[in-house]
Amino acid sequence: MKMILMGVATAAMLGAIFLSWSMSEQAAIAASDDGEHMDSMEHMEPTSHEYRFTQTTDSALSPGLGHETHQIVRVLEPSDGIIYAGTVSYVASEPIDIVILHEMNNEDSRGQAIWRIDDDRVYGWTFMDIDSKVGYFEYSGAGLLFHTGGDEFTATYTAVGSAQESQVLNITSSIDAP
């Protein structure tokens, strides 16, 4: 009898949660509707996924062209259209540097520091020459790597943040000199 009552109570609670979520989502869409029919996707924020993990990883050779002898640990793997933002703390067996990758179009790499995987995949990169075995920092980008010039290493790290869908905007501006 207890099992039946627990099952009924659980079903009622899940039904109430689903109903309140559905009603609040519909109310938000209705409140933002200006009277014209619009696709409800226009009213939604970009999809965001929270993450929180600790991991220990051994380094491997870099797949980056021109960096094939360097060692890296891929903390956050680049994924098309995803931006990661958060914090990471780490301890490593060798002094490491930090590389934050930025998604970009190949034709936009005009003179910038880049990390090229192949003819189609190129990333702008922020190289933080910290040369440290321990640290903590904030990041925002399409991927996150720990890096050495060739020394193998092991790193344990905790990353806390979010991954959101993004778009690559190619906006250039110039200032005319008087």
C-alpha positions in Angstrom: 0.0 0.0 0.0 2.9 2.4 0.8 4.4 1.8 -2.6 1.1 2.7 -4.3 0.8 5.9 -2.3 4.4 6.8 -3.0 3.8 6.2 -6.8 0.6 8.4 -6.8 2.4 11.2 -4.8 5.4 11.1 -7.2 3.1 11.2 -10.3 1.1 14.1 -8.8 4.3 16.0 -8.1 5.8 15.4 -11.6 2.4 16.5 -13.1 2.4 19.7 -11.1 6.0 20.5 -12.1 5.2 19.8 -15.8 2.0 21.9 -15.7 3.7 24.9 -14.0 6.6 24.8 -16.4 4.3 24.6 -19.4 2.0 27.4 -18.1 4.9 29.7 -17.2 6.5 29.1 -20.7 3.2 29.9 -22.4 2.7 33.0 -20.3 6.1 34.3 -21.1 5.5 33.8 -24.8 2.1 35.4 -24.6 3.4 38.4 -22.7 6.1 39.0 -25.3 3.7 38.7 -28.2 2.9 42.0 -29.8 -0.3 40.8 -31.4 1.3 39.5 -34.6 2.0 35.8 -35.1 5.6 35.1 -34.4 7.6 31.9 -34.1 8.0 31.2 -30.4 11.7 30.4 -30.9 12.3 34.1 -31.3 11.3 34.6 -27.7 13.7 32.0 -26.3 17.2 32.7 -25.0 20.1 30.7 -26.5 20.4 27.2 -25.2 22.8 27.1 -22.2 24.2 24.0 -20.5 25.9 24.2 -17.1 28.9 22.0 -16.3 30.9 21.2 -13.3 33.6 18.5 -13.3 37.0 17.5 -12.0 39.3 15.4 -14.1 42.9 14.1 -14.3 44.4 13.8 -17.8 47.7 12.9 -19.3 48.9 15.2 -22.1 49.1 14.2 -25.8 50.7 15.5 -28.9 49.0 18.6 -30.4 47.1 18.1 -33.6 47.7 21.8 -34.5 49.7 22.4 -37.6 53.2 23.7 -36.7 52.6 22.5 -33.1 52.9 18.8 -33.6 55.7 18.4 -31.0 53.9 20.3 -28.3 51.9 18.6 -25.6 48.3 19.5 -24.7 45.4 18.6 -22.5 42.0 19.3 -24.0 40.1 20.7 -21.0 37.1 21.8 -23.2 37.0 20.5 -26.7 36.1 22.9 -29.4 32.6 22.3 -30.9 31.2 24.3 -33.8 28.9 27.1 -32.5 29.6 26.6 -28.8 31.1 29.2 -26.4 32.4 28.1 -23.0 32.6 30.6 -20.1 33.6 29.9 -16.5 36.5 29.3 -14.2 39.1 26.6 -13.9 41.6 25.7 -11.2 44.4 23.2 -11.9 47.5 21.5 -10.6 50.0 20.0 -13.1 53.2 17.9 -13.0 55.0 20.4 -15.2 54.7 24.1 -15.7 52.0 24.7 -18.3 50.6 27.6 -20.4 46.9 28.2 -21.1 45.4 28.4 -24.6 41.9 29.7 -25.1 40.5 29.0 -28.6 38.2 31.4 -30.5 36.0 30.1 -33.4 36.7 32.1 -36.6 36.3 31.8 -40.3 39.5 30.9 -42.2 39.5 34.1 -44.2 39.4 36.2 -41.0 42.8 35.0 -39.8 44.6 38.1 -41.2 47.8 38.2 -39.2 46.2 37.0 -35.9 47.7 34.2 -33.8 45.9 31.0 -34.9 45.8 27.3 -34.1 45.1 25.5 -37.4 43.9 21.9 -37.4 43.5 21.4 -41.1 42.6 23.5 -44.2 39.0 24.0 -43.0 39.4 24.4 -39.2 41.3 27.4 -37.8 40.9 29.0 -34.4 42.1 32.3 -33.1 44.0 31.7 -29.8 44.7 33.6 -26.7 48.0 32.2 -25.4 48.6 32.9 -21.7 52.3 32.3 -21.0 51.9 31.6 -17.3 54.5 28.8 -17.0 53.0 27.6 -13.7 52.2 24.2 -12.1 49.1 25.6 -10.2 46.6 28.2 -10.9 43.1 29.5 -11.2 41.6 31.7 -13.9 38.4 32.7 -15.8 37.9 31.9 -19.5 35.6 32.5 -22.3 36.0 31.0 -25.8 35.4 28.1 -28.1 37.8 25.7 -26.4 40.3 25.5 -23.6 43.7 23.7 -23.6 46.7 23.3 -21.3 50.0 23.4 -23.2 53.7 22.9 -23.0 56.3 23.3 -25.7 57.0 19.5 -25.6 57.2 18.3 -22.0 54.7 15.6 -21.2 52.6 16.3 -18.2 49.6 15.3 -16.1 47.0 17.8 -15.0 44.1 17.6 -12.5 41.6 20.4 -13.0 38.1 21.5 -12.0 36.0 23.4 -14.5 32.8 25.2 -13.6 30.8 27.1 -16.2 28.3 27.1 -19.0 28.3 26.3 -22.7 26.1 28.4 -24.9 25.2 28.4 -28.6 26.9 31.3 -30.3 27.2 32.9 -33.7 30.4 34.2 -35.3 30.0 37.9 -36.1 32.3 39.4 -38.6 32.1 43.1 -37.8 34.9 45.3 -38.9 35.1 49.0 -38.4 37.6 51.8 -39.2 38.1 55.2 -37.8 38.8 57.9 -40.3 41.6 60.1 -39.3 40.7 63.9 -39.3 
